[in-house]
Amino acid sequence: MEELIDSVHINFDSKSLWVLNVALAFVMFGVALDISLNDFKQLLRHPKLVLAGVFSQFLLLPAVTFVLVLVARPIPSMALGMFMVAACPGGNISNFITHLARGNAALSVTLTAIATLLAIVMTPFNLQFWGSLYEPTAHIMHKVAVSPFEMVKLVALLLGVPLALGMLVNHLWPTIARRLAKGFKLGSLAFFVLLIFLALYNNLDIFFEYVLYVFWLVAMHNLVAFLTGFTLAKALGFSKENVRSITIETGIQNSGLGLLLIFTFFDGLGGMALLTAFWGIWHLVSGLLLGSYWGYRPLKKEKTV
């Protein structure tokens, strides 16, 4: 089974990759239209909240994912796909789901902004560190010989530059930014669906044959991600509103970025691509279900952080 799945390489030519890179950059630009410098000031006003969210995303989730891989023992390429997902920053729909769940929208936007910047370094670092620590995936990393510096450059181009430009537009022309943001949000969701469709379209037979194997891995990993954020926020005594925000930011990952990194550096390796693409489908479902459930549960005013 391992050989069959990993023999599926989702190949994009240079032109297709260029188009997808530009499209993801536009998605991040749209997200950044809702971000201002005041959002970064939240770090100074509420450092405990923001640091907890960052810690949950970039340190705790990859570590918990490593433990999950040791327990579940998926095939190496899917294990590396799990490390890739855990290394990515929060997904671009996390702000919408947080709003739906009646969480702290300001905290969600702040974490999106800070995580996007940190991802330039932390995404390549986490993938390299945890992927190399687990022997079966270390073999793939060694075989592919991924350059962390090259990955940093690509992530900076896809995330950092659009973030800066979107924030600049918001600062100079806030009214225009608010109008543009609505269209970009719809466009980003459409792009995300299209990206997953492209990843799976030519491999539907393989996907349907192994969907149950992929499904339980993704569903379990996603549940663990939500529980990681929820447990940390609860343990730190945060309010329900903030618990919801940190839970969602930890459980909704930018698998679109993960797919592009897989296409670029791993030649669309079958197990990695299938797991990451299915994560992109599943976290939309699980996130919307969780957001809707919490949205119908009224929040009582609390004095806790």
N, C-alpha and C positions, 0 to 999 in steps of 0.2 A: 504493500500500500504506500509506504514511504517513497519508494522509487517512482511509483506512478504519479503521485501528487507533485513531487518535486520535479518531475519531467515536464510539468506544465509551466512553461515560462511565458508570461504575458509580455510580449515584446512591443514596445512603441518605438517608432523611428524618431530621429532627432527633431523632425518638424512637429510630430504629435506631442512629444515631451515639452517642446518649447511652448506650444499652445496651452498645455495643461499647467505649466509653471506660471504663465501669465494669468491664466484664469484663477488659480489659487491666490496669486498676488492681489488680484482685484477683489476676491472674497475678503482677504484680510484688510484691504483698504476700506471696504464697506463697513467692517466691524469697527475699524479705527475712527470712523466718522462720528461714532457715539462716545469717543474717549477724549478727555481733555486733561490738561495738566493738573486740574483739581483732583482728578481721580488718583493720580500718583500721590497727592498730598494726604490721601486716606492712610497711606503707610505711616505717616507721622502722627496722624490723629488717632488711628486705631492699629498700632503696630502688631499687637497680639493677634488680632483677627487676620490680618493680611499675611503675616509670617506663618500662621497655622495653615492657611490655604496653600501657600507656596510649599511648605514642608510636606503637606499631604500629597500634593501633585508630583513633586520632583524628587522627593526622598523616600517617603513612606510607601507610596504606590509601587514604585519599581522594586523596593525591597520585598514587599508582600507578594508581588508577582513572581519574584525569584523563588520564594517559598512555595507558592502555588505550582510552579513548574516542577520543583523537586517532588512534590506530592503526586501531581497528575501524570508526569512523565509523557507529555505529548511528543510526537515526532519532532526532531530537532528544528526543522524549518518553521513549524507552527509555534514552537517554544520561542524562536527568535522573533516571530510575528507578535507574540505576546509582549516580549521585551520592547519591540518597536512601538506598540500601542501605548505601553506604560511610559515610554520616554517622551511621547508627544505632549504638547501643552493641551489645555482644555479646548474642547470643540467650539466652533463658531456659533453653534445654536444654544450654548449653555446659558447665555444671557436671556434668551427667549424663554427657555424652560424654567429658569429661576423666577422670572416674572410670572409665568403661569402658576408656579408653585407658591407664590406669595412670599418668596424669599427676599433677602436683602439685595435688591438689584444693583445698588451702588457698590456693594462689596463684590458682586459678580463681575461688574465692569472693571473694577480696580484689579481684580485677580486676572482677568483676561489680558489687561494691558501689561501687567508686570510679568505674567507667565509668558506672554509673547516675546518680550525682551529676553527673559532668562532662557527661553527655549533655544535661542541662537547658540548658546554654549551647552546647556543642560541636556538637550535632546541627543546630540552626538555623544556627549560624555556618558549618559546613562546607557545608551545602546551599546557603546563600546565596553563600558565597565561590566554591566550585568551579562551581556552576551559573551564576553571573554571569561567570566567567572564560572559559567556552566559549560562543562567540557564538550557536550555534543554541539552546542551552538558556537563554541569557540572554534571548532573545526571549520564551520561555515565561514566565520569571520576571517579566519586565517586564509582560507581558500579564496575568498572574494577579495581580501586585502583592501578593505574600506579605509579611505583616508579620512580621519576625523576632521582635519582642516578643510578638506574639500566639502564635507558635509556641513561644517560651520558656515562656509561661504554661501552654500545654496540656501540654508535655512535663514541666514541673514537677508538674503535677497528676497526670499518668499515671505518672510514675516517682518523683519526689522524695517526695511525700506517702506513697504506699504503702511505700516503702523505710523511711521514718522510723517508720511505724506497725508494720511487721513486725519491725524491730529492737527496738522498745519491747516488743512482746509477748515476743520472745526473751529480752530482758533481765529482764523481770518474772516470766515464767512459762516458763522454758526447757523443761520437760517437756511442757507443752501445745504449745509451739511445734514441738517435734520431731514430735509426733503429727500436728499439723495440716499440717506441711510435706509429709508423704507424700501426703496427699489432694490438696493444692494442686498438687503436681508432676504428678499424673495429670490433674487438671483443666486445668492450663495447656496440656498437650499437646492435650487434647480441644478446648480453646478455639482453639488455633492452627489445628488442622485445620478447625474450623468456620468460622473467619474466612476462610481461603483458599477454602473451599467456597462461601461467600457471595459472595466476590469473583469467582469463575469461573462459578458456576452459570448465570447469565443470559447468559453470553457464551461458551458451550462451542463453538459453531460457529467463532467468531473464534479462540478459543484453539487448537483443533485445527488450524485452517487455518494458523496461524502458529507452531505449537509448535516446529517445527524451527529457525525463525529465533530464537525466544526461547531455546530450549534451548542453542544453542551460545554465545550471549552470556552466559547465566547460568552455564553450566558453566565457561566460560573465566574469567569474573570470580571465581567461587568458588574455582577452582584458583589463580588469582593471589593471592587473599586468603590462602589457606592458605600458599602459598609465601612471601608477604610476612612473615608471622609466623615461619615456620620459618627463613627465611634470616637475619632479624634476630637471632633467638635463638641460632642457630648461630654467627653472626659474633661475638656477644658472649661466646661460650664457655660458655653455660649447660649444665647437665646435661640428659640426655635427658628426664628427668621434667619439667623446666621448659620445655624446647623444645616438648614436646607440649602443655603447657598454653597457652603463648603462641600456638602455631599454631592451636589450636582456638578460642581467644578471638578471634583475628583473622578466622578463616574462618566462624564462626557468628554471624550478625547478627540483630538483632531486627527482622525484616521485618514482624512484626505491628504494631509501632509505625510502621514506614514506611507500611504500608497505611492506617492510621488518619489519618496526616498527609496522605496523598494524598487520602483521602475528604474530609477537612475543608478543606484549603487548595487542592486542585487539582481538585475536583469529580470525583474518580475518573478522571482523565485516562487513556485507554485504554492507551497504551504504558507509562506509569509503573506503572499498576496490574497489567497482565499480567506485566511483568518482575518486579516485587516479589513478586507472588503466586507466580510460578513459582520464584523464589528460595526462598521459604518451603517449597516442596515439596522442591526439590533439595538444600538444605543439610541437611535431615533425612537424606536418603539418603546424601549424601557424608560427612556427619559421622559417621553410624553405621558406614559402611564403614571410614572411617579409624580410628575409635575401636576397632572390632572387630579390625582388622589390628594396630594397636599393642598392643591388649590381649593378643594371643596371642604377642607378642614380649617375652620376659623382659628386665627391666632389670637391668643390672649396677650395683652401687654405685659411685658416682663421687664424687670430691672437689671437682669443679668446682661453680660456683654454680648 
